[in-house]
Every structure is written in structure tokens, then in C-alpha cells.
Amino acid sequence: MKVVKILQNDDLNQEVPEKQSGLIRLKKFQLIIMLLIVVILSVGVTAVVFLFGGEKTVDNGGSGRSEFNKLFAAYDSLKSSYFQEIDQDKLINGAINGMVDALEDPYSDYMTVDEASNFHQSISSSFEGIGAEIQEKDGFIMIVSPLKGSPAEKAGLRPNDKVLEVDGESIQGMSSTEAVLLIRGEKGTEVKLTIERHGMDETMVVPIIRDTIPIETVYGELLEDGIAKVQITSFSDNTTNELVAVLNELQGQGMKGLILDLRQNPGGLLERAVEISSMFVPEGEIIFQIEDRNGNRVEKKAIGSKNPEVPLVVVIDKGSASASEILAGAVSESADIPLIGEKSFGKGTVQRAQDFSDGSNIKFTTEKWLTPKGNWIHQKGIVPDYEVSLPEYATLPFINPDLEIKLSSSSNQVKAVQQMLVALGYDPGREDGFFDEKSKQAVEAFQSAEKLEVTGVLTGESTLVLMEKLREKLDKDDTQIKKAVEVLKGIINE
């Protein structure tokens, strides 16, 4: 029987060793920038950042480096001969940003002072915005995962959605940090994202009301026959403490087995992922490995604890990324715990980051991380032991409540509405995107059943209720959790 160990609160005082920082010397316009760097894991600088240790602010010195002569000559020419006065700071920022962009690595980035401020807000998870993890890929901003309960999730954003515009402004070619500055905003304000989704012929405009993104990251409930489901939405400062408290509460309620749900979890603080992995991986077993460009590897092993044991399965999907994949890989390869769901995101690189003395920030990829058995999951993801998809209606797009879908309307949004109605047990007569009399009757039947104004026109509150009912149905018809329950019961009865 496969079992896991539940960490008690007393075990949280154990320290997680940090990887020793490196030292890099660069000259920028007759200055040496000493970069004291610390390892971080990240899907991109967005709503959540993955740290490995603390951050350092560096001082500047001065010396000569011949390889920068060309750069100095270009700078001097612009400063002395450009037809207008130049902004020296803007040129320096542009030079650094240009070097980082030349790496063609979506996980390496230079952040200005304003962007770095957002970076630090992300670390604590105490920010206002839409609550979605994003990354830059091939010149576009992509949704990695919306956070549980966030405005982004409620609006229907999904992994791999491509964000083309923010409030009508194109963001193609922007870095993830530049995009964050446009997407994030004060609670209660609206932002409109133009989304392109795979398999759809048309783009869609998704209005989202920004909110305070909840810091709570662990949600637990007791299902049938003593099976508990615990979802970890990200790895933040207090996640380990939250998890311990939830597990202890569920044990008190008679928990016999545990489903650990890592779906839509974009990652988080590496220290938390190590602590939580150590709750489920036997002491001394490998959690993950770090490999540098010379092929040198360092193993990170489980801390271990002496606690009650409970059977476990883990659920992942394409929104499970970075630190979530570390945890999934660790329990799978070092504890023989079954994985259920869909192939994970595939983020297998390590970044280092530090602040410059002016408050700006740079991060860049320095190493790979590997699973305990040495597998590099980058751009491949982790394939679960039991591959289970959600029902087809789970991928239906967000319907803009500002639209009036009525008789003779024709669009992909109409097609999605018809498919939603079918999933909820109503008969629109067709699913081709043309709203005819039979579709109108199906909307009227839905409105009547939900005690809404019966108009046969889908808009406003009717649209929002339709999408909410579909979410409720998905919760009940969650095929991945149903499979997890089945597998877990098999383990318990071994």
C-alpha cells in the first residue's frame, strides 16, 4: 500500500538549505555591476514568483573591460551627437534589456524599477489584479494558469489562452513584466483582455473586474468514505502551515485517504515545495536535481518526518507548472505515488535573480532542474499514470455578458451557448452557432428553471447564471477527481 506522512507543526522549524549564490561581473558604461544572485524557479514574472533563497541588492564599482568598447562607443556617439537630448537611464535600461532579450529565453527578463516593484509584490502574493499566471512565448503573452477563486478563473480564462490586447492596446512583443503592469490594477476596476483560444475561429474580449488576490492557498474537504481532497493553488509563504492545519483537521474528521489536487497550480516558493514534498517522500530520497551547463548535478533530498501515514494520489493538469511539477515528480519517482489527470505544463529550468542598487531587477536562466530519476520535463511535462480528461464542456469559452444573444444571432459565442445548454440538459436543436427559434426556446426554458426573467435573449445576469451552472456541473462531474477516488480506494483496499 502506498502511503504518505503527514507533517506536524513542530517539523516546520527545520531549515531548507539554500544553494550558494554565484558571482558575475559585468561593466555597464564604465561601471562594474556585481550581481549577487539567488536561485528562483518561475513560470514567468507574473502573479506568482518562485524563489529559492533571498534576494540581494548589489553595489557598483568601476574598472575596464575591452569587450564593452563597442557598447561604449555607441553610447558616447548617441550622447554627444543625437539630435535631441537623450535619457541616460532609458538608454542603460535598454542596453541591459537588449542583452537579456538576445538570450531568446522567455524566463529571463530585465525589470525596471516599476516592474521590479510588481515582482516583489508577487513574492508575497499580496496584490490586486486578475489572479492569473502568464508567460511570454514566441512574442505573445500566454496564460499559464488562473488561480483558484480569482477573477481570471471566474471569467473563464484557461491555460494556453493567448492574450492579444489589454484594454484595446496590443501587447504583442511585450515581456511578461510589461504585460503585468497593464493587466494588474486596483480592486474594483475593469480590464478587458482580447483572448485567442486554440480551436476557436474568432478572438473574444473578456472583461474582468480586478480584485484582491486571496493569500489562502490550501482548500480541503472530506468526500465520500473518508476520502479527503486537498487543493494547493500555489506555494506561498504560509502554504506549508495551511496544509498542516487542513490535514490535521481532516484527520480529526476521519480521513482514510488523501487526494492532493495540484491542478491549475502555477508554482510558487521553492522552499514550500521542498517542505511539502518532504511530507510525502521518505527521508533521504531525492526530491529533485539541479544541473548546471557543465553537467554538474546537485541533489535535493527529503527532510523526512515521523508522523501518521495515509494513502495518497496526486492530480495534475496542463496548468500544473514549475514547483508543482517538482512536487509531482518527487512523489511519483521517489514515493511511487500515482499521478492522475493530464500532462503538466513543462517548466524545467532554474533562474537566478537580484536587485540592482537603483531598485531594478534582472533574472536569467542558469540551470536545469531534473526529476529524482534525472528526467528533464522542460517543454514536455509530466505524463500521469492515469490520463483522464475533463468533459468536453469544460473547455467552452467565456461568454461576454454584455452581448445580446438572440433570434438570428450567429457566432462562435452562440455556438458555445448552445453547447452549454446541451451540457445542462436543454435542447437548442442545433450546435452550429445560429440562434433559431428552437435555441430561443431552450434559453427560455433555462431562464424559467433558474427563476430569471424569461425573454429568450441571453445577456447580462442570464449569461452569468448559465456559466455558473456549468461550473457547478463540472464540480459534480469532475472525471479526474472521480478517477482519483477510484484509484485511492483501490490502494486503501489492497
Buried (B, 14 or more C-beta within 10 A) or exposed (E): EBBBBBBBEEBEEEEBEEBEBEEBEBBBBEEBBBBBBBBBBBBBBBBBBBBBBEBBEBEEEEEEBEEBEEBBEEBEEEEEEEEEEEEEEEBBBEBBBEBBBEEEBBBBBBBBBEBBBBBBBBBEBEBBBBBBBBBBBEEBBBBBBBBBBBBBBBBBBBBBBBBBBBBEEEBEEBBBBBBBBBBBBEEEEEBBBBBBBEEBEEBBBBBBEBBBBBBEBBBBEBBEEBBBBBBBBBBBBBBBBBBBBBBBEBBEEEBBBBBBBBBBBBBBBBBBBBBBBBBBBBEEBBBBBBBEEEEEEEEBBBBBBEBEEBBBBBBBBBBBBBBBBBBBBBBBBBBEBBBBBBBBBBBBBBBBBBBBEBBBBBBBBBBBBBBBEEBBBBEEBBEBBBEBEBEEBBBBBBBBBEBEBBEEBEBBBBBBBBBBBBBBEBEBBBBEBBBBEEBBBBBBBBBEEBEBEBBBBBBBEBBEBBBEBBEEBBEEBBBBBEBBBEBBBEBBEE
